[in-house]
Amino acid sequence: MAKLRDCLPRLMVTIRSLLFWCLIYFYCGLCSSIYLLKLLWSICKGPSQTFRRVAREHPPACLNDPSLGTHCYVRIKDSGLRFHYVAAGERGKPLMLLLHGFPEFWYSWRHQLREFKSEYRVVALDLRGYGESDAPVHRENYKLDCLITDIKDILDSLGYSKCVLIGHDWGGMIAWLIAICYPEMVMKLIVINFPHPNVFTEYILRHPAQLFKSSYYYFFQIPWFPEFMFSINDFKALKHLFTSHSTGIGRKGCRLTTEDLEAYIYVFSQPGALSGPINHYRNIFSCLPVKHHMVITPTLLLWGEKDAFMEVEMAEVTKIYVKNYFRLTILSETSHWLQQEQPDIVNKLIWTFLKEETRRKD
């Protein structure tokens, strides 16, 4: 009996792990079947339209707008990877580092590059695999450990030991992990529309609605097919994410212009440009939940109430993981693309937080 009692906890962990992976593979198969049906329906309606792609050889003018900053590159010595970023503001000012989500790139921070350059050296990065940053081929090169190390190395290469760190969506996930693993590097943490990573993993297993909203996480586990589905109908799925009634920017928001949309399509239509971003998701289930999870940095969490991909309840739960000043602001009638949809409000909230004297919780 004593041996059985000793083995029982390990057995329960094994069973939970088995059930977890069974759920993942089942949902992967289900999502794949749904997307395959969508593909067949699209082909039946118009095969020529389904496989049509417009050649885009030159970037839209907005990507070279000098008011946004200067295009720069930094090569990391240890990994050998070259990263692209756009920088605004004078060198020597405190660093504000901006981490984008999916499917985005540095341009999603255009409103913040203009806004904060007066007092900060603002750097909007193309994450590993995105845009003009290098994109390793193998999915193992996109584990969370690699992504965290990228940010640490980039900070060192830019000549800074700490920064104001802002992340949206997947960039928010990385920002949380940087604050957990390297708290000395983060003066203040600002996350937009992504909960603490442990809240996300626990919540998704208990709430079918969030499981449904995160279905793309599971779909992205499949090789090559997600990239193909994004590219059909001249990247219609990409346009849909930003413009549709269900997932796009709200009617009262600052909608993307035709040129803005072309900028996104231009970047992701380049050969192999979708594999790196989607590879970020292909390691997620083996990396979460994180073992060390407390955040000791002053934190601002901004959330769009109408986020089509994240349940707002996760934002409320996140505060239990922050052992410092924590502020949550939920903006009504706003979508997942918060810093682009309501840039004036978001910028004002960030300024207020940056200028506040915050103190650690006892």
LUMLUMGU-522479 format. One line per field, with one value per residue (C-alpha): residue in one letter; residue number from 1; x, y, z. Coordinates in nm, 3 decimals, m for minus. Layout:
<nodes>
residuo <- a	...
num <- NUM	...
x <- X	...
y <- Y	...
z <- Z	...
</nodes>
This chain:
<nodes>
residuo <- m	a	k	l	r	d	c	l	p	r	l	m	v	t	i	r	s	l	l	f	w	c	l	i	y	f	y	c	g	l	c	s	s	i	y	l	l	k	l	l	w	s	i	c	k	g	p	s	q	t	f	r	r	v	a	r	e	h	p	p	a	c	l	n	d	p	s	l	g	t	h	c	y	v	r	i	k	d	s	g	l	r	f	h	y	v	a	a	g	e	r	g	k	p	l	m	l	l	l	h	g	f	p	e	f	w	y	s	w	r	h	q	l	r	e	f	k	s	e	y	r	v	v	a	l	d	l	r	g	y	g	e	s	d	a	p	v	h	r	e	n	y	k	l	d	c	l	i	t	d	i	k	d	i	l	d	s	l	g	y	s	k	c	v	l	i	g	h	d	w	g	g	m	i	a	w	l	i	a	i	c	y	p	e	m	v	m	k	l	i	v	i	n	f	p	h	p	n	v	f	t	e	y	i	l	r	h	p	a	q	l	f	k	s	s	y	y	y	f	f	q	i	p	w	f	p	e	f	m	f	s	i	n	d	f	k	a	l	k	h	l	f	t	s	h	s	t	g	i	g	r	k	g	c	r	l	t	t	e	d	l	e	a	y	i	y	v	f	s	q	p	g	a	l	s	g	p	i	n	h	y	r	n	i	f	s	c	l	p	v	k	h	h	m	v	i	t	p	t	l	l	l	w	g	e	k	d	a	f	m	e	v	e	m	a	e	v	t	k	i	y	v	k	n	y	f	r	l	t	i	l	s	e	t	s	h	w	l	q	q	e	q	p	d	i	v	n	k	l	i	w	t	f	l	k	e	e	t	r	r	k	d
num <- 1	2	3	4	5	6	7	8	9	10	11	12	13	14	15	16	17	18	19	20	21	22	23	24	25	26	27	28	29	30	31	32	33	34	35	36	37	38	39	40	41	42	43	44	45	46	47	48	49	50	51	52	53	54	55	56	57	58	59	60	61	62	63	64	65	66	67	68	69	70	71	72	73	74	75	76	77	78	79	80	81	82	83	84	85	86	87	88	89	90	91	92	93	94	95	96	97	98	99	100	101	102	103	104	105	106	107	108	109	110	111	112	113	114	115	116	117	118	119	120	121	122	123	124	125	126	127	128	129	130	131	132	133	134	135	136	137	138	139	140	141	142	143	144	145	146	147	148	149	150	151	152	153	154	155	156	157	158	159	160	161	162	163	164	165	166	167	168	169	170	171	172	173	174	175	176	177	178	179	180	181	182	183	184	185	186	187	188	189	190	191	192	193	194	195	196	197	198	199	200	201	202	203	204	205	206	207	208	209	210	211	212	213	214	215	216	217	218	219	220	221	222	223	224	225	226	227	228	229	230	231	232	233	234	235	236	237	238	239	240	241	242	243	244	245	246	247	248	249	250	251	252	253	254	255	256	257	258	259	260	261	262	263	264	265	266	267	268	269	270	271	272	273	274	275	276	277	278	279	280	281	282	283	284	285	286	287	288	289	290	291	292	293	294	295	296	297	298	299	300	301	302	303	304	305	306	307	308	309	310	311	312	313	314	315	316	317	318	319	320	321	322	323	324	325	326	327	328	329	330	331	332	333	334	335	336	337	338	339	340	341	342	343	344	345	346	347	348	349	350	351	352	353	354	355	356	357	358	359	360	361	362
x <- 0.000	0.284	0.440	0.104	0.063	0.411	0.338	m0.008	0.103	0.338	0.065	m0.178	0.077	0.132	m0.243	m0.295	m0.010	m0.153	m0.499	m0.350	m0.169	m0.471	m0.679	m0.421	m0.395	m0.771	m0.828	m0.550	m0.729	m1.065	m0.930	m0.754	m1.076	m1.266	m1.002	m0.986	m1.361	m1.319	m1.051	m1.271	m1.564	m1.343	m1.219	m1.575	m1.684	m1.391	m1.068	m0.891	m0.973	m0.863	m0.511	m0.471	m0.182	m0.076	0.300	0.426	0.785	0.806	0.704	0.429	0.556	0.427	0.696	0.964	0.792	1.077	0.844	0.830	1.205	1.515	1.546	1.832	1.981	2.167	2.345	2.357	2.698	2.591	2.303	2.441	2.093	2.033	1.734	1.558	1.407	1.282	1.411	1.281	1.410	1.760	2.024	2.098	1.739	1.574	1.486	1.129	1.123	0.811	0.726	0.453	0.206	0.076	0.024	0.202	0.550	0.720	0.464	0.189	0.365	0.368	0.149	0.372	0.695	0.573	0.427	0.703	1.017	1.018	1.130	1.245	1.463	1.174	1.264	0.999	1.145	1.071	1.073	1.269	1.117	0.921	0.968	1.331	1.466	1.635	1.409	1.572	1.421	1.363	1.073	1.303	1.464	1.142	1.116	1.030	1.381	1.523	1.277	1.354	1.728	1.678	1.536	1.809	2.082	1.923	1.906	2.277	2.362	2.176	2.388	2.113	2.079	1.708	1.404	1.035	0.899	0.571	0.423	0.102	m0.052	0.236	0.478	0.288	0.360	0.733	0.719	0.567	0.841	1.119	0.979	0.967	1.314	1.505	1.322	1.632	1.599	1.244	1.178	0.807	0.602	0.309	0.114	m0.172	m0.431	m0.241	m0.277	m0.003	0.111	0.001	m0.343	m0.374	m0.277	m0.498	m0.797	m0.795	m0.824	m1.124	m1.322	m1.442	m1.511	m1.142	m1.045	m1.255	m1.113	m0.759	m0.827	m0.555	m0.295	m0.390	m0.425	m0.073	0.074	0.024	0.310	0.276	m0.107	m0.163	0.082	m0.103	m0.444	m0.322	m0.198	m0.505	m0.736	m0.445	m0.410	m0.779	m0.750	m0.492	m0.715	m1.011	m0.834	m0.801	m1.120	m1.398	m1.688	m1.597	m1.220	m1.129	m1.100	m1.431	m1.643	m1.539	m1.169	m0.890	m0.931	m0.639	m0.603	m0.566	m0.194	m0.170	m0.329	m0.097	0.199	0.090	0.021	0.351	0.552	0.372	0.354	0.732	0.868	0.866	0.747	0.467	0.665	0.872	0.575	0.371	0.671	0.648	0.327	0.458	0.650	0.400	0.248	0.584	0.695	0.396	0.309	0.621	0.778	0.882	0.585	0.581	0.628	0.793	0.786	0.527	0.275	0.005	m0.233	m0.451	m0.737	m0.989	m1.324	m1.435	m1.118	m1.219	m0.928	m0.897	m1.165	m1.164	m1.191	m0.825	m0.723	m0.883	m0.712	m0.367	m0.323	m0.252	0.079	0.207	0.378	0.408	0.194	m0.063	m0.316	m0.573	m0.765	m1.035	m1.147	m1.509	m1.609	m1.249	m1.090	m0.773	m0.574	m0.583	m0.273	m0.372	m0.745	m0.735	m0.383	m0.467	m0.631	m0.364	m0.083	m0.244	m0.280	0.083	0.203	0.004	0.153	0.508	0.486	0.334	0.546	0.480	0.579	0.603	0.331	0.416
y <- 0.000	0.239	0.180	0.239	0.568	0.674	0.586	0.743	1.110	1.014	0.804	1.097	1.327	1.071	1.031	1.408	1.446	1.169	1.325	1.665	1.541	1.332	1.651	1.841	1.579	1.531	1.904	1.930	1.669	1.838	2.182	2.033	1.870	2.197	2.390	2.117	2.149	2.526	2.470	2.228	2.470	2.754	2.539	2.441	2.807	2.923	2.727	3.004	3.256	3.015	2.979	3.338	3.536	3.887	3.937	4.202	4.294	4.636	4.740	5.000	5.352	5.345	5.093	5.350	5.648	5.847	5.977	5.625	5.602	5.443	5.086	4.912	4.564	4.389	4.054	3.841	3.688	3.361	3.265	3.432	3.560	3.908	4.102	4.393	4.676	5.031	5.285	5.633	5.880	5.976	5.725	5.747	5.798	5.519	5.222	5.125	4.785	4.684	4.318	4.250	3.964	3.737	3.803	4.134	4.284	4.606	4.819	4.735	4.981	5.276	5.490	5.423	5.490	5.842	5.899	5.798	5.905	6.238	6.074	5.725	5.542	5.342	5.015	4.813	4.470	4.207	3.891	3.585	3.452	3.768	4.033	4.115	3.929	3.595	3.289	2.957	2.663	2.411	2.444	2.359	2.700	2.869	2.732	2.986	2.963	3.079	3.367	3.484	3.469	3.673	3.964	3.948	3.941	4.222	4.439	4.377	4.447	4.777	4.880	4.871	4.674	4.746	4.878	4.955	4.639	4.638	4.331	4.257	3.912	3.663	3.947	3.983	3.619	3.680	4.000	3.813	3.550	3.811	3.978	3.640	3.518	3.848	4.092	4.311	4.391	4.530	4.870	4.851	4.588	4.668	4.384	4.422	4.146	3.851	3.708	3.565	3.242	3.018	3.177	3.101	2.733	2.671	2.860	2.700	2.350	2.446	2.666	2.527	2.880	2.971	2.636	2.728	3.082	2.939	2.678	2.828	2.722	2.362	2.408	2.553	2.226	2.071	2.101	2.332	2.325	2.640	2.835	2.720	2.815	3.165	3.217	3.108	3.369	3.614	3.606	3.658	3.503	3.764	4.049	3.886	3.891	4.269	4.369	4.118	4.190	3.895	3.939	4.277	4.630	4.768	5.027	5.301	5.218	5.349	5.112	4.998	5.185	5.004	5.080	4.942	4.616	4.600	4.639	4.329	4.128	4.236	4.114	3.781	3.708	3.688	3.334	3.137	3.438	3.250	2.948	3.136	3.306	2.985	2.791	3.004	2.819	2.473	2.444	2.607	2.295	2.151	2.478	2.571	2.607	2.783	2.659	3.001	3.225	3.526	3.875	4.134	4.422	4.705	4.592	4.744	4.509	4.659	4.456	4.496	4.380	4.243	4.041	3.752	3.535	3.587	3.567	3.884	3.682	3.581	3.943	3.956	3.636	3.756	3.987	3.694	3.637	3.995	4.067	4.436	4.727	4.596	4.791	4.639	4.857	4.697	4.909	4.854	4.791	4.731	4.434	4.230	4.486	4.742	4.956	4.999	5.039	5.299	5.444	5.772	5.603	5.334	5.589	5.803	5.503	5.407	5.764	5.771	5.439	5.541	5.864	5.703	5.630	5.264	5.062	4.693	4.509	4.383
z <- 0.000	0.082	m0.260	m0.424	m0.237	m0.352	m0.714	m0.725	m0.769	m1.054	m1.213	m1.196	m1.359	m1.637	m1.694	m1.703	m1.951	m2.169	m2.166	m2.244	m2.555	m2.662	m2.649	m2.852	m3.126	m3.139	m3.175	m3.435	m3.644	m3.598	m3.698	m3.999	m4.117	m4.088	m4.284	m4.547	m4.597	m4.632	m4.896	m5.093	m5.076	m5.203	m5.494	m5.585	m5.592	m5.802	m5.852	m6.041	m5.769	m5.494	m5.631	m5.752	m5.609	m5.701	m5.737	m5.494	m5.574	m5.412	m5.059	m5.013	m4.945	m4.586	m4.490	m4.574	m4.412	m4.249	m3.976	m3.832	m3.774	m3.919	m4.046	m3.865	m3.829	m3.551	m3.571	m3.258	m3.199	m3.031	m3.261	m3.573	m3.656	m3.797	m3.665	m3.830	m3.631	m3.677	m3.427	m3.344	m3.086	m2.991	m2.890	m2.521	m2.416	m2.212	m2.429	m2.510	m2.680	m2.874	m2.949	m3.207	m3.230	m3.509	m3.796	m3.752	m3.774	m3.666	m3.854	m3.604	m3.367	m3.611	m3.383	m3.082	m3.273	m3.346	m3.001	m2.760	m2.948	m2.766	m2.440	m2.540	m2.786	m2.933	m3.103	m3.289	m3.359	m3.621	m3.411	m3.518	m3.841	m3.919	m4.186	m4.255	m3.951	m4.015	m4.019	m3.922	m4.107	m3.827	m3.586	m3.292	m3.345	m3.234	m2.882	m2.616	m2.470	m2.804	m2.829	m2.476	m2.542	m2.861	m2.663	m2.399	m2.667	m2.866	m2.555	m2.495	m2.859	m2.848	m2.551	m2.288	m1.965	m1.912	m2.094	m2.087	m2.247	m2.442	m2.608	m2.795	m2.851	m2.904	m2.830	m2.502	m2.423	m2.480	m2.274	m1.979	m2.000	m2.019	m1.707	m1.531	m1.635	m1.640	m1.410	m1.384	m1.755	m1.735	m1.576	m1.654	m1.832	m2.060	m2.219	m2.465	m2.507	m2.367	m2.015	m1.798	m1.974	m1.687	m1.681	m2.051	m2.022	m1.719	m1.857	m2.200	m2.050	m1.835	m2.073	m2.408	m2.537	m2.509	m2.659	m2.963	m2.982	m2.972	m3.239	m3.461	m3.201	m3.274	m3.648	m3.661	m3.527	m3.871	m4.125	m4.432	m4.454	m4.239	m4.455	m4.766	m4.626	m4.542	m4.898	m5.097	m5.250	m5.249	m4.869	m4.806	m4.458	m4.359	m4.475	m4.297	m3.960	m3.966	m4.147	m4.079	m3.845	m3.620	m3.578	m3.725	m3.596	m3.467	m3.643	m3.400	m3.431	m3.649	m3.943	m4.154	m4.480	m4.812	m4.795	m4.441	m4.554	m4.854	m4.617	m4.425	m4.738	m4.894	m4.594	m4.555	m4.929	m4.963	m5.023	m4.697	m4.496	m4.316	m4.194	m3.935	m3.770	m3.759	m3.626	m3.311	m3.230	m3.316	m2.989	m2.757	m2.598	m2.497	m2.331	m2.114	m1.832	m1.707	m1.382	m1.253	m1.296	m1.061	m1.206	m0.980	m1.229	m1.228	m1.488	m1.705	m1.885	m2.159	m2.303	m2.582	m2.451	m2.790	m2.850	m3.078	m2.965	m2.588	m2.319	m2.109	m1.785	m1.824	m1.780	m1.435	m1.318	m1.431	m1.130	m0.895	m1.075	m1.037	m0.704	m0.771	m0.884	m1.133	m1.336	m1.568	m1.815	m2.029	m2.324	m2.425	m2.786	m2.891	m3.066	m3.040	m3.243	m2.967	m3.027	m3.392	m3.335	m3.055	m3.068	m2.894	m2.596	m2.571	m2.592	m2.321	m2.089	m2.147	m2.076	m1.751	m1.640	m1.732	m1.535	m1.226	m0.922	m0.860	m0.561	m0.499	m0.313	0.032
</nodes>
